[in-house]
Amino acid sequence: MERFQDEIICDPSQFVYDVATVLYITDDSEALAPDGIKDIKVCYVGEERPKDAKMFFMPSDFKFIHMRLLVDAVIHNGCFEPSIASVLPEFLHQSFRIKNDIFNVERIVYALTKDFVYFLNFQSLEKVRVGLAEMLTNAIEHGNLGITGEEKMHATENGTYYDLVSTRMNDFYYMSRHATFTYYVDALGLKMSLEDEGEGFNVNSLPDPTDPESLLKLHGRGILITRMYFDEVKYNDKGNLVSLSKRF
C-alpha cells in the first residue's frame, strides 16, 4: 500500500520487530493478542467491535480508503473512526481556532489534516504536514508569542529556549492570542490559510528562495521548506496571515 509493507504471518514466531511502526490486522477473534506479539497496534476486522477499547476496528465491508485512514491514525497515534463504507466526501471546508501549544505542533497538525487522506496520497500528505507544521510553529513562536529570530537564536545557543517559550506561554499579554486555520480541499487541490494575532513582520525581508545559501540559514528556513512543498505561499501585507495552495 503506497510505501508501506504488508506481511502475512501464520505464527507469532515468524514476526520480527524490524520497522518503526507495526500494525497487526486479523479477522480471527481468537488471535487478537497472541503470545510473541505485544505492545503493538492491533486492528480487528469483523462484524462486531471488540470489547477492548484500545483496539482498532474495521467492519468486514471496509473500503481501501478506510485502510489508509487506519494506517495514518496508527502512524500518528491518532483517532480512527471509519466512516460508513458508502459515504466519501467530495470536498471539505473547515476552520479551527488554535491555542499556543507549541510543544505539541505535530499532534495539532495531524488533528487538523487527518481528513486530508481522503484526497492526498501519503507522500503528498507528509509534505503538506511538514509545511503546515513550519508555518504553525512560526505563527505561534514569532507571531503570537512575539519571539524574534534573534531571541530564539540566543536562547537556543544558551539552552534556554524552552524556558523562554514557557514564560511567554504563561504571560497574560501573550496567552490570550490564538491562531486561526482554515482550509478547503477537493479532488483538484488544497487551499489553506493560517493567521496569528501577532504584530506581523516585513514580508520583503523573506530570504530569496533561489539562493542556495538560504537553506543553510536558521532564520526563515521553515518558509523556504514550505515553498518547496506548495505551489503557492503568499503573505498579507502585515505578515500575520499566510495562504498556501497545492494543486493535485
C-alpha distance (Angstrom), angle and dihedral (degrees) to the residues before:
residue distance angle dihedral
M1 . . .
E2 3.81 . .
R3 3.81 104.6 .
F4 3.80 95.9 -17.8
Q5 3.77 125.5 104.8
D6 3.79 122.2 -129.9
E7 3.78 120.6 -158.9
I8 3.80 131.7 -176.1
I9 3.81 116.8 -150.1
C10 3.78 128.8 -176.3
D11 3.80 97.4 -167.0
P12 3.84 133.5 28.6
S13 3.80 89.5 -124.1
Q14 3.81 87.8 69.5
F15 3.81 91.5 59.4
V16 3.83 118.2 101.8
Y17 3.82 126.3 -174.7
D18 3.80 97.7 -136.1
V19 3.81 101.3 130.9
A20 3.80 135.1 65.1
T21 3.81 98.2 -116.8
V22 3.79 127.7 30.2
L23 3.78 128.1 -171.2
Y24 3.79 118.4 -171.8
I25 3.83 113.4 -156.4
T26 3.79 123.8 -174.3
D27 3.79 139.9 160.6
D28 3.81 92.2 -158.4
S29 3.80 109.7 99.5
E30 3.80 89.3 -162.3
A31 3.80 93.0 57.5
L32 3.79 101.7 53.0
A33 3.81 95.2 115.0
P34 3.81 109.7 20.1
D35 3.79 121.4 177.0
G36 3.78 111.8 -94.2
I37 3.81 95.5 33.3
K38 3.79 109.8 82.0
D39 3.80 139.6 147.6
I40 3.81 94.6 22.2
K41 3.78 133.4 113.6
V42 3.79 113.7 -87.9
C43 3.80 128.2 -162.4
Y44 3.78 123.7 -169.4
V45 3.81 119.3 -154.9
G46 3.78 113.2 -157.7
E47 3.77 148.1 93.8
E48 3.82 99.7 -72.8
R49 3.79 131.3 42.3
P50 3.83 113.2 -111.7
K51 3.81 118.8 -115.0
D52 3.81 92.9 -119.7
A53 3.81 104.2 96.8
K54 3.81 91.7 -158.9
M55 3.80 92.0 60.8
F56 3.80 121.9 92.6
F57 3.78 118.3 -127.8
M58 3.80 134.1 -158.4
P59 3.80 125.0 -179.7
S60 3.78 117.8 -118.2
D61 3.82 91.4 -109.2
F62 3.81 93.9 57.1
K63 3.80 120.1 149.5
F64 3.80 128.8 -135.0
I65 3.82 91.2 -102.5
H66 3.80 89.6 60.2
M67 3.78 90.5 55.3
R68 3.82 88.7 53.2
L69 3.82 90.5 49.4
L70 3.80 89.6 50.0
V71 3.81 94.4 50.2
D72 3.80 91.5 47.5
A73 3.81 91.3 51.3
V74 3.81 92.0 49.0
I75 3.80 94.3 49.6
H76 3.81 92.8 50.6
N77 3.81 97.9 35.3
G78 3.77 88.3 -115.8
C79 3.77 138.1 147.1
F80 3.80 118.8 -83.1
E81 3.80 116.7 -154.6
P82 3.80 110.1 163.5
S83 3.78 112.9 -149.1
I84 3.76 123.4 -134.0
A85 3.80 106.6 -68.0
S86 3.80 92.9 -122.2
V87 3.83 95.4 52.2
L88 3.81 122.9 81.0
P89 3.85 125.2 162.3
E90 3.80 119.3 -114.9
F91 3.82 91.6 -163.4
L92 3.80 139.4 -6.4
H93 3.80 128.0 -148.2
Q94 3.81 119.5 179.0
S95 3.79 142.4 151.4
F96 3.81 128.7 -152.4
R97 3.81 136.7 -168.4
I98 3.81 110.6 -140.8
K99 3.81 128.8 -159.8
N100 3.81 122.5 -141.5
D101 3.79 94.7 -95.7
I102 3.79 95.1 143.8
F103 3.81 93.2 164.7
N104 3.83 90.8 65.5
V105 3.80 101.0 42.5
E106 3.82 94.4 128.7
R107 3.81 92.9 53.5
I108 3.80 91.1 45.5
V109 3.81 91.0 51.0
Y110 3.80 90.8 50.8
A111 3.82 90.9 51.0
L112 3.81 90.5 49.7
T113 3.81 94.8 48.3
K114 3.81 106.5 30.6
D115 3.81 91.7 109.4
F116 3.82 91.7 53.1
V117 3.80 87.2 83.7
Y118 3.81 86.5 80.5
F119 3.81 88.8 67.3
L120 3.83 108.9 23.5
N121 3.78 133.9 55.1
F122 3.80 116.7 -122.8
Q123 3.81 95.1 -99.2
S124 3.81 93.2 53.6
L125 3.79 92.0 41.8
E126 3.79 91.0 53.3
K127 3.82 90.7 54.2
V128 3.81 92.0 47.9
R129 3.80 90.0 51.6
V130 3.80 93.3 48.5
G131 3.80 90.9 51.9
L132 3.79 93.7 45.3
A133 3.81 91.4 47.9
E134 3.81 89.5 54.1
M135 3.79 92.4 49.3
L136 3.81 93.8 44.7
T137 3.80 90.9 49.4
N138 3.81 89.4 52.2
A139 3.81 92.1 46.2
I140 3.79 92.4 53.0
E141 3.78 100.2 34.0
H142 3.80 103.3 39.8
G143 3.81 98.5 18.6
N144 3.79 112.4 39.3
L145 3.82 97.4 20.6
G146 3.80 93.6 39.8
I147 3.81 95.4 -136.4
T148 3.80 109.6 159.7
G149 3.78 124.4 -143.6
E150 3.80 89.8 -109.7
E151 3.82 92.5 50.7
K152 3.79 91.1 49.4
M153 3.80 92.9 48.9
H154 3.80 92.7 47.7
A155 3.83 92.9 47.1
T156 3.80 91.9 46.1
E157 3.79 92.2 51.6
N158 3.81 91.4 48.7
G159 3.80 95.5 43.9
T160 3.82 92.8 -117.1
Y161 3.80 99.5 109.7
Y162 3.82 95.9 110.0
D163 3.80 90.6 47.4
L164 3.81 90.0 51.7
V165 3.80 93.1 49.7
S166 3.81 93.4 45.1
T167 3.79 91.1 50.5
R168 3.81 92.2 51.7
M169 3.81 92.5 45.1
N170 3.81 90.0 55.9
D171 3.80 95.4 42.9
F172 3.82 109.8 106.8
Y173 3.83 90.9 -140.3
Y174 3.82 91.6 61.3
M175 3.80 104.9 24.8
S176 3.81 94.7 74.1
R177 3.81 92.2 60.8
H178 3.80 121.9 101.1
A179 3.79 138.7 -175.8
T180 3.81 122.7 -126.8
F181 3.79 119.0 -144.2
T182 3.81 121.6 -169.7
Y183 3.78 129.5 175.4
Y184 3.78 142.8 177.2
V185 3.81 119.6 -166.5
D186 3.79 133.3 174.1
A187 3.79 138.0 148.5
L188 3.83 91.5 -70.2
G189 3.76 100.9 51.7
L190 3.77 153.2 -53.4
K191 3.80 130.7 -90.5
M192 3.80 121.9 -173.2
S193 3.78 136.4 173.1
L194 3.79 130.1 -167.6
E195 3.80 122.2 -168.6
D196 3.80 127.5 -176.7
E197 3.80 130.1 -167.9
G198 3.79 96.3 -124.3
E199 3.78 131.2 114.0
G200 3.81 93.8 -92.6
F201 3.80 125.6 -136.3
N202 3.78 141.9 -112.8
V203 3.80 103.8 -76.5
N204 3.81 90.2 -162.7
S205 3.82 89.0 65.3
L206 3.79 92.6 67.7
P207 3.83 113.4 122.4
D208 3.78 119.0 -100.2
P209 3.85 106.3 -98.0
T210 3.82 90.5 -150.5
D211 3.83 92.9 58.7
P212 3.86 109.7 94.3
E213 3.81 90.6 -156.7
S214 3.80 90.0 63.6
L215 3.82 90.0 74.0
L216 3.81 89.0 61.0
K217 3.79 93.3 56.7
L218 3.81 118.9 91.5
H219 3.80 95.6 -148.2
G220 3.81 113.2 74.1
R221 3.80 95.0 6.2
G222 3.81 92.5 118.9
I223 3.80 90.8 58.8
L224 3.80 91.0 49.9
I225 3.81 91.4 50.7
T226 3.80 90.4 49.3
R227 3.80 91.0 51.3
M228 3.81 88.4 56.7
Y229 3.80 92.1 57.1
F230 3.82 101.2 40.6
D231 3.79 131.6 58.1
E232 3.80 92.0 -136.6
V233 3.81 134.5 19.5
K234 3.82 114.8 -179.7
Y235 3.81 132.9 171.8
N236 3.78 128.5 -157.7
D237 3.80 118.2 -117.5
K238 3.82 93.0 -95.9
G239 3.79 92.1 51.5
N240 3.81 97.2 -130.6
L241 3.82 97.2 103.6
V242 3.78 126.1 59.0
S243 3.80 125.8 -171.8
L244 3.81 120.7 -156.9
S245 3.78 127.9 -169.9
K246 3.79 133.9 -177.6
R247 3.79 127.2 -176.6
F248 3.79 120.1 -145.0
